[in-house]
Amino acid sequence: MVSVSRKFSLDYIGFYGISRLNRWLIANSRIGFAFKGFILFEKLRINFSKIREKLKLKKPDLDYLDQQDLSRFSEQDIVLESENQIQKYLPEVLGQALARTWIDKRFLDAFYNYPVEVLERGGVYLPDSVSVEFKKEKDQRPKVIVYENDKNSRRKLLELKLVMVAEQ
């Protein structure tokens, strides 16, 4: 018969031996798992590249944009004949023009020098008695002023400024 203290020490040695074996197995299986994970990752990478090749993902074809006139303000021509029509439709068009002057230097230069011609090229037609001025002074927001011209006088119909507001 084995004494209790010896049995405990034998059990402890056996437990230690088993746990030592477990640690070795765990360490080796971790290395194996890491290696298997690497192999799995490589297989996935290869499969995804094959899928990408099959789909042949390309850059979008934007050649159709060359056929469109991107300077137009509407799909159809806008012919404004009366003061009411000018008050109703022109603010939206001029808002688009002002917004574009903020981001497009070439458009800014053209609109600054030839606002009526730019509007006409964009499909917006005003009566001959109406003139448009674009003003951009130092440290001021650009603005567009629309006048009705008589023989000896000039009356302001619209004055527009684009104000950007950021809300949260």
Buried (B, 14 or more C-beta within 10 A) or exposed (E): EEEEEEEEEEEEEEEEEEEEEEEEEEEEEEEEEEEEEEEEEEEEEEEEEEEEEEEEEEEEEEEEEEEEEEBBBEEEEBEBEEBEBBEEBBBEBBBBBBEBBEEEEEBBEBBBEBBBEBBEBBBBBBBEEBBBBBEBEEEEEBBBBBBBEEEEEEEEBBEBEBEEEEEE
